[in-house]
Amino acid sequence: MTPNPCFAHINDNEASIELKTLTYVLVRNLPARIFGAGTKMEIAQSWQTPKPTIIALKYDKFICFNSKKLVSFAIFDIDEVEYNLQELYQNIINKLDVTPVWLIKTPRGYQFAFLFRVRVELDKQNQVFRLNQIQNIVSSILKCDRNASNRTYGFFRNPLAHREAIFNPEATVEFDDFNHLIKTQTPKPTNTNSQILISSNPEGFIEGRRHSFLFKRCCAIANRYKNNISLDTLYEALLQYQMNLTTQTPKLNNKEIKSIAKSVFNLAKQNKVNPTIGAFVHTRPRVSKRGLLSLVEIHGFTPPKKHKQLVKQRQSESGKQTQAIKKNKAYPIIENTIRYLQQNNIPINNKNIRIYQDEVRSDTDIRVGYYIIRTYLIETKQTIKKN
């Protein structure tokens, strides 16, 4: 295989010590076999077959960092920046007081990474929570692309494939190195209740109801913090709550959690969060004009058995009223069609009524079906003939 010219400097006899050391660091901290791609267009196909790490580092511009169980690198992407490479490197150190292991220039911006001294285990919720805290705070301070920077496993640019870069292979970090950022960026909540944050009851967290489940729990968290709630605090608390759920159901990503937290935060500012059940309180409850039970009454805090009875009662009443509406609109059409059949000496039966109803009904009238015609003929003791 002929090496790509972009990677010729790796085998150069005059290659810098930092570059060789970084190569060693990458090989040591990445899995033995990883996915690699030469271009962005090849990423989708490259997931099929992994290759040895040293080969991917040597020939591919994009490589898959970390694994599904362990995280060694936290990589951040900046699309727009006013500084040059050296200025941005100093700016990162000044603002975070933490040194990245590399900073590279990309066609659209920059990418930099931190190397964890001890790998983050994704099956331990407390470590994942700390990692997400660091990702969100660093992205907020340096205005990174959150969609790209919040990933723990996926394709990023190969730092060895970029000549415009700053390497510091000996720079490693741990969670405690970011504590000063977390304390200054995240306000401390008041009147907290640890039961809200560490509860692991997954009942109700199922496919199709995950957003509703987390929305109600987020409202409950907002009630705990009262008037001292902030969007970041609400987001972090809901994120930790979901992480502590012991369930096999796939969990929502950070973007969806952020959207739920933002919705509840906006409701909390308007005092529209129910203090009892953590559900949205309508300023004008939508009570049906037809005399049905209101949805607010049904979905309030009611025991399960009574809740089922109320739902069945509403369904029964709704079905009866639907049938009544159909009869009020359908029966006049049937009667007019029967008169038309009588005038033209056409036999009166179900089939003929369905065929000739278009002669008497307007475009805005409903089209009457077989069963409603059959019901009418039985009630009026008319001739019934099936197809």
C-alpha positions as CSV (number, residue, x, y, z in Angstrom):
1,M,0.0,0.0,0.0
2,T,1.4,3.4,-1.0
3,P,1.3,6.0,1.9
4,N,-0.8,9.0,1.4
5,P,1.4,12.1,0.8
6,C,-0.4,13.8,3.7
7,F,1.2,11.4,6.1
8,A,4.7,11.4,4.7
9,H,6.0,13.5,7.6
10,I,5.3,10.6,10.0
11,N,8.0,8.5,8.4
12,D,10.3,11.5,7.9
13,N,13.7,11.1,9.6
14,E,13.5,14.7,10.8
15,A,10.1,14.2,12.4
16,S,9.7,16.0,15.7
17,I,10.0,14.3,19.0
18,E,6.5,15.5,19.9
19,L,5.0,13.9,16.8
20,K,6.6,10.6,17.5
21,T,5.6,10.7,21.1
22,L,2.0,11.6,20.2
23,T,1.9,8.6,17.8
24,Y,3.0,6.4,20.7
25,V,0.3,8.0,23.0
26,L,-2.4,7.4,20.5
27,V,-1.5,3.8,19.9
28,R,-1.3,3.2,23.6
29,N,-4.7,4.8,24.5
30,L,-6.8,3.8,21.5
31,P,-8.2,0.2,21.0
32,A,-6.0,-2.3,19.2
33,R,-8.3,-2.1,16.1
34,I,-10.3,1.1,15.2
35,F,-12.3,2.4,12.2
36,G,-10.7,4.8,9.8
37,A,-11.7,6.8,6.7
38,G,-9.8,8.8,4.2
39,T,-12.6,11.3,3.6
40,K,-15.9,12.3,5.2
41,M,-17.7,10.5,2.4
42,E,-16.1,7.2,3.4
43,I,-17.1,7.4,7.0
44,A,-20.4,5.7,6.6
45,Q,-18.8,2.7,4.8
46,S,-15.8,2.5,7.1
47,W,-17.9,1.3,10.1
48,Q,-18.0,-2.2,8.5
49,T,-14.4,-3.3,9.0
50,P,-12.0,-2.1,11.7
51,K,-8.3,-2.0,11.0
52,P,-5.1,-2.1,13.2
53,T,-4.7,1.3,15.0
54,I,-1.2,1.9,13.6
55,I,-2.5,1.5,10.0
56,A,-5.4,3.8,10.6
57,L,-3.2,6.5,12.1
58,K,-0.8,6.2,9.2
59,Y,-3.2,6.3,6.2
60,D,-6.6,7.7,7.4
61,K,-7.5,11.4,7.9
62,F,-10.5,10.5,10.1
63,I,-10.4,7.9,12.8
64,C,-12.8,6.6,15.5
65,F,-11.7,7.7,18.9
66,N,-12.5,5.8,22.2
67,S,-14.7,2.8,22.4
68,K,-18.3,2.1,23.5
69,K,-17.1,1.2,27.1
70,L,-14.0,3.4,27.7
71,V,-13.2,7.0,27.0
72,S,-9.6,8.2,26.8
73,F,-9.9,11.4,24.8
74,A,-12.4,14.3,25.1
75,I,-12.3,16.0,21.8
76,F,-13.8,19.5,21.0
77,D,-14.6,21.2,17.7
78,I,-14.6,24.9,17.1
79,D,-15.9,26.1,13.7
80,E,-15.5,29.9,14.1
81,V,-12.7,31.5,15.9
82,E,-10.9,34.9,15.7
83,Y,-7.5,33.7,16.8
84,N,-4.7,32.0,14.9
85,L,-3.3,28.6,16.0
86,Q,-0.9,29.9,18.7
87,E,-3.3,32.5,20.1
88,L,-6.1,30.0,20.4
89,Y,-3.7,27.5,22.2
90,Q,-2.9,30.2,24.8
91,N,-6.5,31.3,25.0
92,I,-7.5,27.7,25.9
93,I,-4.9,27.4,28.6
94,N,-5.8,30.9,30.0
95,K,-9.5,30.3,30.2
96,L,-9.5,26.7,31.3
97,D,-6.2,26.5,33.1
98,V,-5.9,23.0,31.5
99,T,-3.5,22.1,28.7
100,P,-4.8,20.1,25.7
101,V,-2.9,17.2,24.3
102,W,-3.2,18.6,20.8
103,L,-4.7,21.5,18.8
104,I,-5.0,21.2,15.1
105,K,-6.3,23.5,12.4
106,T,-9.1,22.1,10.2
107,P,-10.6,23.4,6.9
108,R,-13.4,25.0,8.9
109,G,-11.9,25.7,12.2
110,Y,-10.0,23.9,14.9
111,Q,-10.1,20.7,17.0
112,F,-8.4,20.1,20.4
113,A,-8.4,17.2,22.8
114,F,-7.8,16.3,26.4
115,L,-6.2,13.0,27.4
116,F,-7.6,11.5,30.6
117,R,-5.0,10.1,32.9
118,V,-7.4,7.4,33.9
119,R,-9.9,6.2,31.3
120,V,-13.6,7.0,31.8
121,E,-15.8,3.9,32.2
122,L,-19.1,4.5,30.5
123,D,-20.9,1.9,32.6
124,K,-20.3,4.0,35.7
125,Q,-23.0,6.7,35.8
126,N,-21.1,9.0,38.1
127,Q,-18.1,9.1,35.7
128,V,-20.4,9.7,32.7
129,F,-22.1,12.6,34.6
130,R,-18.7,14.2,35.4
131,L,-17.6,13.8,31.8
132,N,-20.8,15.4,30.5
133,Q,-20.3,18.3,32.9
134,I,-16.8,18.9,31.5
135,Q,-18.0,18.7,27.9
136,N,-20.8,21.2,28.5
137,I,-18.7,23.7,30.4
138,V,-15.8,23.6,28.0
139,S,-18.2,24.0,25.0
140,S,-19.9,26.9,26.7
141,I,-16.7,28.8,27.6
142,L,-14.9,28.3,24.3
143,K,-18.1,28.3,22.1
144,C,-17.5,24.9,20.7
145,D,-19.9,23.0,18.4
146,R,-21.9,21.1,21.0
147,N,-23.2,18.4,18.6
148,A,-19.7,17.4,17.8
149,S,-18.0,18.1,21.1
150,N,-20.5,16.2,23.3
151,R,-19.8,12.8,21.6
152,T,-17.8,10.2,23.5
153,Y,-17.4,7.7,20.7
154,G,-17.2,8.5,17.0
155,F,-15.1,9.9,14.1
156,F,-12.8,12.9,14.6
157,R,-9.8,14.2,12.6
158,N,-6.5,12.3,12.9
159,P,-4.1,14.8,14.5
160,L,-1.2,13.2,12.8
161,A,-2.6,14.1,9.4
162,H,-2.4,17.9,10.0
163,R,0.7,19.9,9.6
164,E,-0.7,23.0,11.3
165,A,-0.9,21.7,14.8
166,I,0.5,22.0,18.3
167,F,1.3,18.8,20.2
168,N,1.8,18.4,23.9
169,P,1.8,14.5,24.3
170,E,2.7,14.6,28.0
171,A,-0.4,16.7,28.9
172,T,-3.0,14.6,30.8
173,V,-6.0,15.6,32.8
174,E,-8.4,14.2,35.4
175,F,-11.8,15.2,36.6
176,D,-10.5,17.3,39.5
177,D,-8.6,19.5,37.0
178,F,-12.0,21.0,35.9
179,N,-13.5,21.5,39.4
180,H,-12.8,25.2,39.4
181,L,-14.7,25.6,36.2
182,I,-17.7,23.6,37.4
183,K,-17.9,25.6,40.6
184,T,-17.9,29.0,38.8
185,Q,-20.2,28.0,35.9
186,T,-22.8,25.9,37.7
187,P,-24.9,27.7,40.4
188,K,-25.5,25.8,43.5
189,P,-29.2,24.9,43.9
190,T,-31.0,25.6,47.1
191,N,-33.6,23.4,48.9
192,T,-32.4,20.3,47.1
193,N,-33.7,16.9,47.7
194,S,-31.3,14.0,46.9
195,Q,-34.2,11.7,46.3
196,I,-35.1,13.6,43.2
197,L,-31.5,13.3,41.8
198,I,-30.6,9.7,42.7
199,S,-34.0,8.0,42.3
200,S,-33.6,4.9,40.0
201,N,-37.2,3.9,39.6
202,P,-37.6,3.3,35.8
203,E,-41.4,2.7,35.9
204,G,-43.0,4.6,33.0
205,F,-39.7,5.1,31.1
206,I,-40.6,3.1,28.0
207,E,-40.4,3.6,24.2
208,G,-42.9,6.2,23.1
209,R,-43.3,7.8,26.6
210,R,-39.7,8.7,27.5
211,H,-40.2,12.5,26.8
212,S,-43.4,12.6,28.8
213,F,-41.8,10.7,31.7
214,L,-38.7,12.9,31.9
215,F,-40.8,16.1,31.4
216,K,-42.8,15.3,34.6
217,R,-39.7,14.5,36.5
218,C,-38.1,17.7,35.4
219,C,-41.1,19.6,36.6
220,A,-40.7,17.9,40.0
221,I,-37.1,18.9,40.1
222,A,-38.1,22.5,39.2
223,N,-40.5,22.5,42.2
224,R,-37.7,21.4,44.5
225,Y,-35.5,24.4,43.5
226,K,-38.5,26.8,43.7
227,N,-37.4,30.3,42.5
228,N,-33.7,29.6,42.5
229,I,-33.8,27.4,39.4
230,S,-31.5,28.0,36.4
231,L,-31.5,26.3,33.0
232,D,-28.0,24.8,33.6
233,T,-29.0,23.5,37.0
234,L,-32.2,22.0,35.7
235,Y,-30.4,20.4,32.8
236,E,-27.6,18.8,34.9
237,A,-30.2,17.5,37.5
238,L,-32.3,15.9,34.8
239,L,-29.3,14.4,33.1
240,Q,-28.2,12.8,36.3
241,Y,-31.7,11.6,37.0
242,Q,-31.8,9.8,33.6
243,M,-28.3,8.3,34.2
244,N,-29.5,6.8,37.5
245,L,-32.5,5.0,35.8
246,T,-31.9,1.2,35.9
247,T,-33.6,0.2,32.7
248,Q,-32.8,-1.4,29.3
249,T,-34.8,1.2,27.4
250,P,-32.5,3.4,25.3
251,K,-32.0,6.8,26.9
252,L,-32.4,10.2,25.4
253,N,-29.3,12.1,24.2
254,N,-28.1,15.3,25.7
255,K,-29.8,17.5,23.1
256,E,-33.2,16.1,23.9
257,I,-32.6,16.4,27.6
258,K,-31.6,20.0,27.0
259,S,-34.8,20.6,25.1
260,I,-37.0,19.2,27.9
261,A,-35.1,21.2,30.5
262,K,-35.6,24.4,28.5
263,S,-39.3,23.8,28.1
264,V,-39.7,23.3,31.9
265,F,-37.5,26.3,32.6
266,N,-39.7,28.5,30.5
267,L,-42.8,27.2,32.3
268,A,-41.2,27.7,35.7
269,K,-40.5,31.3,34.9
270,Q,-44.3,31.8,34.3
271,N,-45.3,29.8,37.4
272,K,-47.1,27.2,35.3
273,V,-45.7,24.1,36.8
274,N,-48.1,22.1,38.9
275,P,-46.7,21.9,42.5
276,T,-48.4,18.6,43.2
277,I,-47.7,16.2,40.3
278,G,-45.2,18.2,38.2
279,A,-47.5,18.5,35.2
280,F,-48.4,21.5,33.1
281,V,-51.3,23.5,34.5
282,H,-53.6,25.0,31.9
283,T,-54.6,28.5,32.7
284,R,-57.9,27.7,30.9
285,P,-58.6,24.0,31.3
286,R,-59.9,22.5,28.0
287,V,-63.2,21.0,29.2
288,S,-65.3,19.5,26.4
289,K,-68.4,21.3,25.3
290,R,-70.1,18.0,24.7
291,G,-70.3,17.2,28.4
292,L,-67.4,14.7,28.4
293,L,-64.9,14.4,31.2
294,S,-62.1,16.9,30.8
295,L,-58.6,15.6,30.0
296,V,-57.3,17.6,32.9
297,E,-59.5,15.7,35.3
298,I,-58.6,12.3,33.8
299,H,-54.9,12.8,33.7
300,G,-54.7,14.3,37.1
301,F,-53.3,12.5,40.2
302,T,-55.8,9.6,40.3
303,P,-55.4,6.0,41.3
304,P,-54.6,3.6,38.5
305,K,-58.0,1.7,38.7
306,K,-60.0,4.9,38.8
307,H,-57.9,6.3,35.9
308,K,-58.8,3.3,33.7
309,Q,-62.5,3.7,34.6
310,L,-62.4,7.4,33.7
311,V,-60.7,6.7,30.4
312,K,-63.2,3.9,29.5
313,Q,-66.1,6.2,30.4
314,R,-64.8,9.0,28.2
315,Q,-64.2,6.6,25.3
316,S,-67.8,5.2,25.7
317,E,-69.4,8.7,25.8
318,S,-67.2,9.9,22.9
319,G,-68.2,6.8,20.8
320,K,-71.9,7.4,21.5
321,Q,-71.7,11.1,20.5
322,T,-69.7,10.2,17.4
323,Q,-72.4,7.8,16.3
324,A,-75.1,10.4,17.0
325,I,-73.3,13.0,14.9
326,K,-73.0,10.4,12.0
327,K,-76.7,9.6,12.2
328,N,-77.8,13.2,12.2
329,K,-75.8,13.8,9.0
330,A,-76.1,10.4,7.4
331,Y,-79.8,9.6,7.9
332,P,-81.1,12.6,5.9
333,I,-78.9,11.6,3.0
334,I,-80.3,8.0,3.2
335,E,-83.9,9.3,3.2
336,N,-83.3,11.6,0.2
337,T,-81.7,8.7,-1.6
338,I,-84.6,6.4,-0.9
339,R,-87.0,9.1,-2.3
340,Y,-84.8,9.3,-5.4
341,L,-85.0,5.5,-5.9
342,Q,-88.7,5.4,-5.5
343,Q,-89.2,8.2,-8.1
344,N,-87.1,6.2,-10.6
345,N,-88.5,2.8,-9.8
346,I,-85.2,1.4,-8.5
347,P,-85.2,-1.3,-5.9
348,I,-84.4,-0.1,-2.4
349,N,-81.5,-1.9,-0.9
350,N,-78.1,-1.3,0.6
351,K,-76.2,-1.5,-2.6
352,N,-78.4,1.0,-4.6
353,I,-78.4,3.5,-1.7
354,R,-74.6,3.5,-1.7
355,I,-74.5,3.9,-5.4
356,Y,-77.2,6.6,-5.9
357,Q,-76.4,8.7,-2.8
358,D,-74.1,10.8,-5.0
359,E,-77.2,12.0,-6.9
360,V,-78.7,13.7,-3.8
361,R,-75.8,14.7,-1.6
362,S,-73.6,17.8,-2.0
363,D,-69.8,17.8,-2.0
364,T,-69.7,19.0,1.6
365,D,-71.9,16.1,2.9
366,I,-70.4,12.9,4.2
367,R,-70.5,9.7,2.2
368,V,-72.6,7.1,4.0
369,G,-71.1,3.7,4.5
370,Y,-72.5,0.2,4.5
371,Y,-73.1,-0.3,8.2
372,I,-74.9,3.0,8.8
373,I,-77.2,2.3,5.8
374,R,-77.8,-1.2,7.2
375,T,-78.6,0.2,10.7
376,Y,-81.1,2.6,9.1
377,L,-82.8,-0.1,7.1
378,I,-83.1,-2.3,10.1
379,E,-84.6,0.5,12.2
380,T,-87.1,1.5,9.5
381,K,-87.8,-2.2,8.5
382,Q,-86.8,-1.5,4.9
383,T,-85.6,-4.2,2.4
384,I,-82.0,-5.3,3.1
385,K,-79.9,-6.9,0.5
386,K,-76.2,-7.5,1.0
387,N,-73.6,-7.3,-1.8
